[in-house]
Amino acid sequence: MQDPAWEEEKHLSDEENDTMSDEETEIDENDPYVLDLPQDSCATLSERARKTLKQTLFLSKSYFTSSKPFLLRMSQKKKNIPFSIELQTFASSKTVIVTAGGCAKKVLFLVQFHPHDSSDPTFNHLSELIEDLYIMSNHRSNLKNKNKISGRMSGIGFRGGYEKGKSAVRKDLKPSQLELETNLQNKLPRHNQFIADRFRHFSEEAVAKNKQAMKEFGIPSWSDEAWESYKNDPTPLCSNVIVTSNDFSNKPHCDKDKNIFTYGIFSYIDRSTGTPILPPSSTRGHGIRFPDYDCNINFGTTPGIIEVLWKSNDICHHTIGPPEELKSTKKSTHFGCSFQISHRLVARALKLKCLPEEEKKKRTMTREERSKKKVSKKKK
């Protein structure tokens, strides 16, 4: 025979269940899982939290001033598994500042993640920029250097070697492609203004130092019409853009370019249009790697557009080639680009500064001339 008191308790519980929603909860006084930290541990964790908050406030005065960034401190210790910056990293903020160990003043790189959102003006302009740069990159020759391992790499803008008689554009372009190239080039000043705004969003210091370098060497912007255009350009930040695709990868290296900061944009794209798409697989192993800190920005597990700003001359970095699940197909590939000040161009610019105007014109090319088919030498 059951206890009447139990029957009453059961009756009351059933009544409460009838009126209680699925979302309502009660406190369970019997909690064997509670974490009872000792006083010294609480003090240590509190101090760490205060230090992180203080460092974040300090850094946010110089970086990502219009947002509330998340701070990551990265040590140079070898990790059991490389630290992965991916979707979950941006759970509390879409902007991340990565510093070296406990030193808040040594910023390694800045990252911003943009999920696919057609209502976001920044995402839309980044998408348009990616589409245009991808199409223009396919109009240009495939470049190689000692660090390149695989994939395609091309340059847009002013680079050392674009003298009279040489062309940045492939020789086999059809008239329709040349017309498209001209139309896309006419959009470059607008894109350059957008890039300047993105630089400023990341860091006013980056804008000031890159502008100073461009002015010091007398170098035109990647979007300028001609060499002398830099005198009238209010926002010259980079001389050229390197665009990569088709499973690009390279060796660990530090750049030799003259820019203080390198700005990069990364996304998986539709191979025929350049339109950003989601990764073909949520798989790690394809991304930018910073080997000294055993840290990767993983493309496959970050479904959107990624922006990165880093001191590429100081920090060793490279692109890791994709695993099978993320390799290029007939429909998709991965797009990457970096805005730089070419060190080869600086060397030539310093020589040009001492020459008369007429001589400068002979040794440089306008945007239109860089896009024309290579002039064949006359047979003797």
NUMI-114508 format. One record per residue: residue number from 1; x, y, z of N, C-alpha, C in turn. Coordinates in steps of 0.02 Angstrom, whole numbers, plus 50000, padded with zeros to 5 digits. Each point is the difference from the previous one (the first is absolute). Layout:
BEGIN
  vofi   n_px   n_py   n_pz  ca_px  ca_py  ca_pz   c_px   c_py   c_pz
   NUM      X      Y      Z      X      Y      Z      X      Y      Z
...
This chain:
BEGIN
  vofi   n_px   n_py   n_pz  ca_px  ca_py  ca_pz   c_px   c_py   c_pz
     1  50042  49940  50000  49958  50060  50000  50044  50062  50000
     2  49986  50049  49956  50042  50059  49993  49986  50051  50055
     3  50051  50037  50018  49995  50052  50051  49955  50056  49975
     4  49948  50022  50039  49956  50055  49978  50039  50065  49988
     5  50053  50011  50041  50039  50061  49991  50033  50001  49931
     6  50024  49941  49979  50031  49995  49934  49950  50015  49945
     7  49937  49974  50011  49946  50012  49953  49985  50074  49994
     8  50003  50036  50057  49986  50072  50000  50056  50037  49963
     9  50063  49980  50014  50057  50032  49967  49998  49988  49925
    10  49982  49938  49982  49995  49984  49929  49946  50041  49967
    11  49943  50007  50037  49944  50038  49974  50020  50073  49987
    12  50036  50029  50049  50021  50070  49993  50050  50007  49942
    13  50045  49952  49992  50049  50003  49945  49965  49996  49933
    14  49951  49957  49993  49963  49995  49938  49964  50065  49985
    15  49973  50030  50053  49963  50064  49990  50047  50054  49977
    16  50060  50001  50030  50050  50049  49980  50023  49988  49928
    17  50008  49937  49982  50021  49984  49932  49949  50023  49948
    18  49936  50000  50020  49947  50021  49953  50006  50074  49985
    19  50025  50039  50049  50003  50073  49992  50070  50025  49981
    20  50049  49957  50004  50070  50020  49988  50018  49989  49926
    21  50030  50052  49969  50021  49994  49930  50066  49962  49996
    22  50018  49980  49939  50062  49962  49990  50061  50042  50018
    23  49994  50067  49995  50057  50044  50011  50013  50013  50074
    24  49950  49990  50044  50008  50015  50070  50044  49948  50034
    25  50042  50024  50047  50044  49955  50037  49996  50016  50074
    26  50022  49953  50042  50004  50009  50072  50070  49985  50023
    27  50019  50026  50057  50066  49987  50029  50001  49930  50031
    28  50050  49962  49981  50011  49934  50030  50053  50009  50055
    29  49978  49996  50062  50045  50011  50057  50054  49946  50003
    30  49987  49942  49973  50049  49946  50000  50043  50006  49938
    31  50058  50034  50004  50043  50013  49943  50070  49972  50013
    32  50013  49939  49980  50066  49969  50012  50053  50026  49952
    33  49981  50040  49950  50047  50022  49948  50027  50070  50012
    34  49980  50033  50054  50020  50069  50011  50077  50005  50005
    35  50027  50053  49970  50072  50012  50001  50016  50049  50057
    36  50030  49976  50051  50016  50041  50059  50074  50017  49999
    37  50017  50056  49967  50070  50019  49992  50027  50028  50065
    38  50063  49985  50015  50032  50030  50059  50011  50074  49990
    39  50012  50037  50053  50005  50073  49997  50057  50023  49955
    40  50058  49967  50004  50057  50022  49960  49987  49990  49925
    41  49964  49946  49982  49982  49989  49929  49953  50053  49975
    42  49951  50019  50042  49953  50053  49981  50037  50065  49989
    43  50049  50014  50043  50038  50062  49995  50041  50002  49935
    44  50030  49941  49983  50040  49996  49939  49957  50010  49938
    45  49942  49968  49998  49955  50006  49943  49971  50071  49995
    46  49986  50030  50056  49975  50069  50000  50052  50048  49972
    47  50063  49990  50021  50054  50043  49976  50010  49990  49925
    48  49995  49939  49976  50007  49986  49929  49944  50034  49960
    49  49939  49996  50026  49943  50032  49967  50009  50076  49997
    50  50023  50029  50056  50011  50073  50002  50055  50020  49950
    51  50053  49958  49996  50055  50015  49954  49977  49997  49928
    52  49960  49948  49983  49973  49994  49932  49957  50059  49982
    53  49956  50020  50046  49956  50057  49988  50041  50064  49989
    54  50051  50009  50042  50043  50059  49995  50036  50001  49932
    55  50027  49943  49980  50035  49996  49936  49953  50012  49941
    56  49939  49972  50005  49951  50010  49946  49982  50073  49993
    57  49989  50034  50057  49983  50071  49998  50058  50041  49971
    58  50062  49981  50018  50059  50035  49974  50005  49992  49924
    59  49993  49938  49977  50008  49986  49928  49943  50029  49959
    60  49940  50002  50028  49942  50025  49962  50004  50075  49987
    61  50048  50034  50031  50010  50071  49985  50039  50008  49935
    62  50036  49948  49980  50040  50002  49939  49974  49956  49944
    63  49965  49946  50019  49976  49952  49950  49925  49987  50010
    64  49965  49994  49944  49927  49987  50002  49965  50050  50047
    65  50014  50064  49990  49972  50051  50045  49924  50005  49996
    66  49970  49976  49946  49927  50005  49992  49964  49937  50022
    67  50037  49951  50028  49968  49938  50022  50030  49978  50066
    68  49975  49946  50028  50026  49972  50063  50035  49934  49984
    69  50067  50003  49991  50036  49940  49978  50010  49949  50057
    70  50012  49939  49979  50017  49946  50045  50076  49992  49999
    71  50031  49993  50058  50073  49996  50005  50023  49928  50008
    72  50049  49980  49958  50032  49934  50005  50074  50010  50013
    73  50027  49967  50051  50072  50002  50013  50030  49935  49976
    74  50049  50005  49955  50028  49940  49968  50073  49991  50021
    75  50016  49944  50030  50069  49986  50021  50037  49965  49943
    76  50066  49998  50006  50042  49966  49950  50013  49927  50017
    77  49966  49975  50051  50008  49930  50019  49968  49955  49948
    78  50033  49943  49988  49971  49950  49955  49939  49969  50032
    79  49945  49996  49962  49938  49974  50027  49987  49929  49975
    80  49963  49961  50038  49983  49932  49979  49961  50001  49935
    81  49954  50049  49994  49962  50011  49939  50007  50074  49984
    82  50018  50020  49938  50006  50071  49983  49937  50038  50020
    83  50009  50059  50028  49942  50041  50019  49964  50021  49937
    84  49934  49991  49999  49961  50014  49941  49953  50060  50011
    85  50010  50052  49960  49953  50055  49999  49947  49984  49948
    86  49937  49993  50023  49946  49978  49956  49934  50028  50026
    87  49945  49974  49976  49934  50028  50015  49988  50011  50074
    88  50016  49951  50042  49986  50006  50072  50042  50054  50033
    89  50056  50019  49969  50042  50054  50027  49963  50066  50001
    90  49953  50008  49954  49964  50063  49992  49932  49999  50034
    91  49991  49955  50049  49935  49994  50033  49980  50063  50038
    92  50048  50033  50032  49984  50060  50039  50013  50065  49962
    93  50042  49997  49949  50015  50060  49960  50025  49978  49932
    94  49981  50037  49948  50023  49985  49932  50069  50028  49987
    95  50028  50037  50047  50067  50028  49993  50045  49971  50055
    96  50061  49980  49980  50046  49968  50047  50069  50033  49994
    97  50030  50015  50058  50069  50024  50003  50043  49945  50029
    98  50053  49981  49965  50044  49946  50024  50067  50031  50019
    99  50020  49991  50063  50063  50028  50025  50048  49944  50017
   100  50064  50018  50009  50052  49951  50017  50002  49990  50075
   101  49980  49941  50023  50004  49983  50071  49966  50052  50044
   102  50033  50020  50053  49971  50049  50046  50016  50071  49982
   103  50034  50011  49943  50019  50068  49980  49946  50031  49958
   104  49961  50045  50031  49944  50030  49964  50023  50046  49944
   105  50062  50026  50006  50023  50048  49950  50022  49966  49935
   106  50016  49936  50002  50021  49965  49939  49940  49966  49968
   107  49970  50036  49953  49942  49973  49963  50026  49959  49941
   108  49979  49937  49997  50021  49956  49945  49958  50011  49938
   109  49935  49998  50009  49955  50012  49943  49930  50014  50025
   110  49960  50029  49955  49930  50016  50013  49957  49961  49951
   111  49943  49975  50023  49956  49960  49956  49929  50024  50008
   112  49963  50003  49944  49928  50012  50003  49964  49949  49956
   113  49946  49973  50027  49960  49949  49966  49933  50030  49979
   114  49981  49988  49936  49936  50023  49974  49959  49940  49977
   115  49949  49981  50038  49956  49946  49977  49961  50023  49939
   116  49976  49954  49960  49962  50018  49940  49935  50036  50020
   117  49996  50063  49982  49942  50041  50019  49990  50055  49948
   118  49952  49991  49955  49989  50047  49945  49973  50067  50025
   119  49980  50005  50063  49977  50064  50027  50057  50042  50029
   120  50060  49971  50001  50059  50034  50027  50038  50036  49944
   121  50002  50067  50000  50034  50037  49946  50074  49982  49993
   122  50034  49988  50057  50071  49982  49997  50010  49933  49967
   123  49959  49951  50018  50004  49934  49967  49987  50007  49925
   124  49951  50040  49981  49984  50008  49929  50057  50031  49961
   125  50033  50052  50029  50054  50032  49963  50061  49954  49998
   126  50013  49963  50054  50055  49951  49999  49987  49948  49945
   127  49938  49978  49995  49982  49951  49948  50012  50027  49930
   128  49979  50062  49989  50010  50032  49935  50074  50008  49984
   129  50039  50020  50050  50072  50007  49991  50033  49933  49983
   130  49980  49948  50036  50027  49933  49986  49984  49978  49929
   131  49938  50010  49979  49979  49982  49932  50043  50035  49949
   132  50009  50066  50007  50038  50039  49951  50074  49981  49999
   133  50030  49993  50059  50071  49982  50002  50012  49930  49973
   134  49954  49955  50012  50007  49932  49974  49998  49999  49924
   135  49952  50036  49970  49995  50004  49927  50063  50032  49971
   136  50022  50056  50031  50059  50034  49975  50063  49956  50007
   137  50003  49962  50053  50059  49957  50010  50004  49946  49946
   138  49942  49978  49975  50000  49950  49946  50018  50030  49933
   139  49999  50066  49996  50023  50034  49939  50076  50009  50000
   140  50032  49983  50056  50071  50011  50008  50040  49935  50002
   141  50064  50007  49989  50044  49942  49997  50009  49969  50069
   142  50014  49936  50001  50014  49963  50062  50072  50015  50021
   143  50009  50023  50062  50066  50018  50025  50029  49943  50041
   144  50065  50001  50009  50033  49952  50043  50058  50033  50037
   145  50016  49973  50058  50059  50022  50037  50027  49940  50039
   146  50053  50010  50037  50034  49944  50033  49958  49969  50056
   147  49951  50037  50026  49959  49974  50055  49937  49963  49977
   148  49980  50012  49939  49938  49970  49975  50007  49924  49992
   149  49949  49963  50024  49999  49927  49993  49949  49978  49948
   150  49940  50027  50005  49947  49978  49954  49950  50056  49989
   151  49956  49990  49951  49945  50047  49987  50018  50056  49953
   152  49955  50049  49997  50007  50057  49955  50010  50064  50039
   153  50043  50044  49974  50015  50064  50032  50010  50052  49946
   154  49967  50057  50007  50007  50054  49950  49999  50067  50035
   155  50023  50052  49964  50006  50066  50029  49958  50052  49964
   156  49970  50045  50038  49961  50056  49973  50029  50064  50028
   157  50011  50050  49956  50028  50063  50022  50070  50011  49974
   158  50039  50041  50036  50068  50016  49979  50049  49953  50034
   159  50043  49969  49960  50052  49957  50026  50064  50011  49959
   160  50056  49987  50032  50063  50004  49964  50001  49952  49942
   161  50019  50025  49940  50001  49956  49942  49948  50018  49948
   162  49953  50047  50018  49948  50019  49952  50024  50060  49959
   163  50056  49992  49965  50026  50054  49960  49970  49998  49930
   164  50019  50047  49960  49977  50003  49930  50016  49935  49964
   165  49951  49976  49962  50011  49939  49962  49982  49937  50037
   166  49985  50006  50066  49980  49942  50039  49928  50009  50022
   167  49965  49945  50009  49929  50003  50016  49983  49959  50061
   168  49953  50026  50041  49977  49962  50058  49945  49952  49980
   169  49969  50014  49943  49941  49962  49979  50020  49945  49950
   170  49966  49944  50003  50013  49944  49954  49992  50022  49928
   171  50038  49968  49957  50001  50020  49929  49941  49972  49961
   172  49964  49950  50028  49948  49966  49962  49929  50021  50018
   173  49992  50060  50030  49933  50022  50019  49959  50019  49939
   174  49936  49982  50002  49953  50018  49947  49979  50073  50007
   175  49975  50031  49946  49976  50069  50004  49949  50011  50056
   176  49956  49952  50010  49949  50007  50053  50032  50000  50069
   177  50054  49962  50008  50036  49998  50064  50037  50066  50012
   178  50029  50027  49946  50034  50064  50006  49952  50056  50018
   179  49940  49998  49972  49949  50050  50017  49979  49993  50073
   180  49992  49938  50023  49983  49987  50070  50055  50025  50046
   181  50062  49988  49980  50057  50023  50039  49999  50076  50009
   182  49986  50035  49946  49997  50074  50003  49945  50023  50048
   183  49942  49968  49995  49944  50018  50044  50016  49987  50073
   184  50034  49944  50013  50018  49984  50069  50053  50048  50027
   185  50046  50020  49957  50052  50047  50022  49970  50068  50018
   186  49947  50018  49965  49967  50064  50016  49968  50001  50069
   187  49990  49940  50028  49970  49995  50067  50054  50002  50055
   188  50063  49996  49982  50053  49994  50049  50005  50058  50049
   189  49993  50064  49978  50003  50054  50049  49948  49993  50056
   190  49940  49978  49981  49947  49989  50051  50020  49944  50047
   191  50027  49946  49973  50024  49945  50042  50056  50023  50046
   192  50044  50042  49974  50056  50024  50040  49976  50041  50060
   193  49949  50040  49990  49971  50039  50055  49971  49953  50053
   194  49968  49947  49978  49972  49951  50046  50056  49966  50040
   195  50055  49982  49966  50057  49969  50034  50029  50047  50052
   196  50004  50064  49982  50025  50050  50048  49956  50002  50062
   197  49935  49996  49990  49953  49999  50057  50009  49938  50042
   198  50013  49942  49967  50010  49938  50038  50066  50004  50040
   199  50052  50027  49969  50063  50010  50036  49988  50041  50063
   200  49963  50055  49991  49986  50046  50056  49959  49965  50054
   201  49955  49957  49979  49960  49962  50049  50045  49955  50042
   202  50050  49970  49968  50046  49957  50036  50047  50040  50044
   203  50030  50052  49970  50051  50037  50036  50017  50066  49966
   204  49993  50055  50037  50020  50065  49974  50076  50001  49989
   205  50036  49964  50043  50073  49996  49994  50019  49968  49933
   206  49964  49949  49980  50014  49966  49937  49992  50048  49941
   207  49946  50040  50002  49988  50049  49947  50057  50050  49997
   208  50018  50028  50058  50052  50052  50002  50068  49975  49976
   209  50019  49940  50022  50066  49974  49983  50005  49979  49927
   210  49947  49970  49973  50002  49981  49930  49998  50062  49954
   211  49960  50050  50019  49998  50062  49961  50068  50035  50001
   212  50032  49999  50058  50066  50031  50007  50051  49966  49955
   213  49998  49933  49997  50046  49963  49958  49988  50015  49926
   214  49937  50003  49979  49984  50014  49930  50024  50070  49981
   215  49990  50048  50046  50021  50069  49986  50075  50006  49998
   216  50033  49967  50047  50073  50003  50004  50034  49976  49936
   217  49973  49946  49972  50031  49971  49941  49970  50026  49935
   218  49946  50040  50005  49968  50028  49940  49970  49946  49956
   219  49961  49955  50031  49972  49942  49964  49925  50009  49990
   220  49974  49985  49940  49928  50004  49989  49962  49943  50033
   221  49935  50010  50008  49957  49949  50028  49985  49946  49948
   222  49983  49941  50022  49982  49944  49956  49942  50019  49954
   223  49960  50049  50020  49940  50019  49962  50011  50060  49955
   224  50061  50030  50003  50012  50062  49962  50006  49987  49925
   225  49986  50052  49962  50002  49997  49927  50072  49998  49975
   226  50042  50044  50028  50069  50006  49976  50047  50011  50060
   227  50065  49996  49986  50050  50006  50054  49994  50065  50039
   228  49990  50055  49965  49998  50065  50033  49933  50013  50035
   229  49953  49954  49995  49934  50010  50031  50003  50005  50075
   230  50053  49973  50030  50004  50000  50073  49999  50070  50030
   231  50020  50050  49960  50002  50069  50025  49930  50026  50015
   232  49950  49972  49966  49931  50023  50009  49956  49949  50037
   233  50030  49945  50021  49962  49947  50033  50000  50011  50075
   234  49941  50010  50031  49998  50012  50072  50009  49938  50043
   235  49993  49941  49970  50004  49939  50040  50045  49947  49969
   236  50064  50016  49988  50045  49948  49973  50026  49957  50057
   237  49983  49936  50001  50020  49956  50055  50042  49941  49977
   238  49988  49978  49938  50035  49940  49974  50013  50010  49926
   239  50055  49970  49976  50018  50008  49929  49971  49944  49957
   240  49987  49943  50030  49977  49943  49961  49961  49951  50044
   241  49963  49956  49966  49962  49948  50034  50021  49932  49971
   242  50018  49954  50044  50015  49932  49979  49937  49958  50012
   243  49977  49965  49947  49940  49959  50004  50019  49927  49991
   244  49975  49957  50044  50015  49928  49996  49936  49959  49994
   245  50006  49941  49969  49943  49955  49992  50026  49931  49981
   246  49955  49954  49984  50018  49933  49974  50047  49962  50046
   247  49980  49995  50064  50038  49961  50050  50070  50029  50011
   248  50004  50065  50004  50064  50034  50011  50029  49980  50068
   249  50066  49990  50001  50036  49989  50062  50071  50024  49991
   250  50033  50016  50055  50069  50022  49997  50038  49982  50063
   251  50066  50012  49999  50043  49983  50056  49998  50054  50054
   252  50016  49982  50063  50004  50051  50053  50051  50053  49982
   253  49982  50063  50010  50044  50055  49982  49978  50065  50034
   254  50045  50048  50000  49983  50070  50017  50007  50039  49935
   255  49953  50045  49988  50002  50039  49938  50057  50051  50002
   256  50019  50025  49941  50051  50052  49995  49970  50065  49975
   257  49933  50003  49998  49968  50060  49974  50008  50059  50048
   258  49986  50060  49975  50013  50061  50038  49939  50023  50040
   259  49944  49966  49994  49943  50019  50041  50011  49977  50072
   260  49977  50042  50047  50004  49981  50070  49948  49947  50015
   261  49941  50009  49971  49945  49953  50010  49977  49971  49933
   262  49984  49936  49999  49970  49967  49942  49927  49986  50016
   263  49957  50016  49953  49928  49988  50009  49979  49945  49952
   264  49966  49949  50025  49979  49944  49959  49927  49984  50006
   265  49971  49972  49946  49930  49979  49999  49998  49928  49974
   266  49958  49958  50032  49999  49929  49983  49929  49973  50000
   267  49984  49959  49950  49933  49969  49996  50000  49945  49947
   268  49959  49950  50011  49986  49952  49946  49952  50035  49951
   269  50009  49985  49936  49961  50035  49948  49975  49952  49947
   270  49949  50024  49964  49977  49967  49939  50054  50010  49947
   271  50022  49946  49971  50058  50004  49954  49986  50040  49937
   272  49938  50004  49978  49984  50034  49937  49986  50075  50010
   273  49977  50019  50059  49981  50070  50011  50041  50036  50053
   274  50032  49963  50044  50037  50030  50055  49956  50017  50060
   275  49936  49984  49997  49954  50015  50054  50016  49958  50062
   276  50006  50030  50059  50014  49962  50061  49946  49947  50014
   277  50022  49942  50021  49955  49944  50017  50024  49970  50066
   278  49960  49954  50027  50020  49965  50060  50053  49948  49984
   279  50042  49981  50048  50050  49948  49987  49967  49934  49979
   280  50031  49963  49955  49971  49936  49978  49997  49948  50056
   281  50039  50010  50053  50001  49954  50056  50023  50036  50063
   282  49972  49983  50057  50022  50029  50064  50058  49959  50026
   283  50057  50010  49969  50060  49961  50015  50059  50046  50013
   284  50040  49983  50049  50061  50039  50014  50056  49979  49953
   285  50052  50041  49998  50060  49981  49961  50016  50045  49942
   286  49957  50048  49985  50012  50048  49946  49995  50070  50029
   287  50055  50037  49999  49996  50066  50030  50067  50036  50001
   288  50001  50057  50035  50062  50036  50012  50030  49974  50064
   289  50063  49984  49998  50034  49973  50060  50055  50048  50023
   290  50004  50008  50065  50054  50038  50032  50041  49949  50041
   291  50051  49969  49969  50034  49942  50030  50035  50015  50066
   292  50026  50060  50010  50034  50016  50062  49953  49996  50060
   293  49935  50008  49987  49950  49999  50054  49954  49940  49994
   294  50015  49955  49953  49960  49939  49990  49926  50017  49996
   295  49984  50049  49959  49932  50026  49996  49978  50003  49927
   296  49939  49977  49986  49972  50001  49932  49935  50039  49999
   297  49990  50040  49948  49934  50027  49985  49970  49952  49949
   298  49954  49958  50021  49973  49947  49957  49944  50026  49956
   299  50007  49991  49934  49949  50023  49952  49938  49955  50000
   300  50012  49934  50002  49944  49954  49994  49951  50002  50057
   301  50023  50017  50060  49957  50002  50059  49980  50071  50019
   302  50009  50046  49952  49978  50070  50010  49958  50019  49939
   303  49936  49984  50001  49957  50008  49940  49979  50072  49986
   304  50043  50036  49967  49985  50069  49983  50062  50033  49970
   305  50002  50067  50002  50057  50038  49976  50044  50018  50060
   306  50065  49990  49993  50047  50014  50054  50046  50057  49978
   307  50007  50050  50043  50049  50054  49990  50055  49992  50051
   308  50062  50011  49978  50058  49994  50045  50046  50060  49988
   309  50025  50030  50054  50050  50053  49996  50059  49977  50042
   310  50060  49996  49970  50058  49977  50038  50064  50032  49974
   311  50051  50001  50042  50066  50026  49981  50038  49942  49967
   312  49990  49994  49935  50025  49941  49964  50076  49998  49994
   313  50033  50057  50012  50073  50001  49998  50030  49973  50065
   314  49961  50003  50054  50025  49981  50066  49978  49930  50022
   315  49943  49977  49976  49971  49938  50023  50004  49947  49945
   316  50032  49944  50016  50004  49945  49952  49930  49972  49987
   317  49983  49989  49937  49933  49977  49982  50003  49962  49935
   318  49947  49963  49986  49994  49967  49934  49929  49973  49994
   319  49982  49982  49938  49935  49971  49986  50007  49924  49996
   320  49959  49964  50038  50000  49927  49998  49953  49977  49945
   321  50023  49956  49957  49958  49972  49948  49942  49960  50028
   322  49944  49996  49963  49940  49968  50027  50003  49924  50001
   323  49964  49968  50048  49991  49928  49997  49952  49983  49944
   324  49990  49937  49986  49959  49977  49944  49930  50031  50001
   325  49970  50006  50060  49931  50024  50005  49993  50073  49980
   326  50055  50038  50001  49996  50072  49986  50036  50020  49935
   327  50023  49952  49962  50035  50016  49938  49954  50030  49948
   328  50030  50038  49954  49962  50033  49947  49966  49948  49955
   329  49941  50018  49976  49963  49958  49953  49982  50043  49939
   330  49961  49972  49955  49977  50039  49942  49953  50056  50021
   331  49970  49994  50060  49951  50049  50022  50026  50048  50053
   332  50051  49980  50038  50022  50042  50055  50076  50000  50007
   333  50025  50053  50031  50070  50006  50017  50005  50048  50059
   334  50061  50008  50025  50009  50048  50055  50037  50061  49976
   335  49975  50059  50019  50028  50064  49981  50038  50030  50059
   336  50059  50027  49985  50037  50038  50050  50032  50060  49966
   337  50005  50055  50035  50036  50058  49972  50035  50037  50056
   338  50054  50033  49984  50037  50041  50048  50022  50065  49967
   339  49990  50055  50035  50017  50067  49975  50068  50019  50029
   340  50047  50016  49954  50070  50008  50020  50032  50062  49968
   341  50061  50015  50023  50043  50049  49967  50062  49961  49979
   342  50005  49984  49936  50052  49956  49974  50070  50030  50012
   343  50045  49960  50029  50068  50024  50013  50038  50011  49934
   344  49984  49961  49949  50032  50010  49935  49978  50066  49970
   345  49938  50017  50011  49974  50063  49973  50032  50060  50036
   346  50011  49993  50066  50032  50053  50038  50070  50014  49974
   347  50037  49947  49985  50068  50009  49974  50000  50039  49935
   348  49950  49986  49957  49995  50035  49936  49974  50071  50011
   349  49956  50008  50049  49972  50066  50013  50053  50049  50024
   350  50047  49975  50040  50054  50043  50025  50044  50024  49943
   351  50009  49958  49949  50038  50021  49941  49961  50051  49959
   352  49935  49989  49994  49958  50044  49960  49995  50070  50030
   353  50004  50006  50066  49992  50065  50033  50052  50051  49976
   354  50057  49975  49979  50054  50044  49980  49999  50017  49925
   355  49953  49971  49963  49998  50010  49928  49952  50056  49980
   356  50013  50033  49942  49953  50050  49974  49933  49968  49983
   357  49947  50041  49994  49933  49975  49988  49996  49959  49935
   358  50031  50024  49947  49997  49965  49936  50032  49931  50004
   359  50054  49996  50037  50034  49936  50008  49958  49952  50042
   360  49964  50027  50050  49955  49959  50041  49946  49968  49957
   361  49972  50039  49955  49946  49975  49956  50025  49944  49955
   362  50062  50005  49979  50028  49948  49957  50008  49934  50038
   363  50012  50005  50064  50016  49940  50040  49941  49972  50039
   364  49943  50032  49995  49941  49975  50036  49942  49990  49952
   365  49949  49965  50024  49942  49983  49959  49937  50024  50033
   366  49952  50024  49960  49934  50017  50027  49960  49936  50009
   367  49943  50005  50033  49957  49942  50011  49978  49970  49934
   368  49985  50043  49951  49978  49976  49935  50056  49962  49965
   369  50061  50027  50004  50057  49967  49968  50016  49933  50032
   370  49991  49995  50067  50013  49937  50034  49951  49946  49979
   371  49942  50022  49973  49947  49952  49983  50001  49980  49927
   372  50040  50032  49960  50002  49984  49929  50040  49936  49988
   373  49986  49970  49942  50039  49940  49982  50072  50020  49990
   374  50044  49953  50016  50071  50012  49993  50017  50013  49927
   375  50038  50054  49990  50019  50018  49932  50056  49955  49976
   376  49989  49967  49945  50052  49955  49974  50056  50040  49968
   377  50060  49975  50010  50058  50034  49971  50001  49991  49924
   378  50020  50052  49966  50004  49996  49927  50060  49957  49980
   379  49989  49960  49950  50054  49959  49975  50050  50043  49962
   380  50062  49987  50013  50051  50039  49966  50009  49976  49928
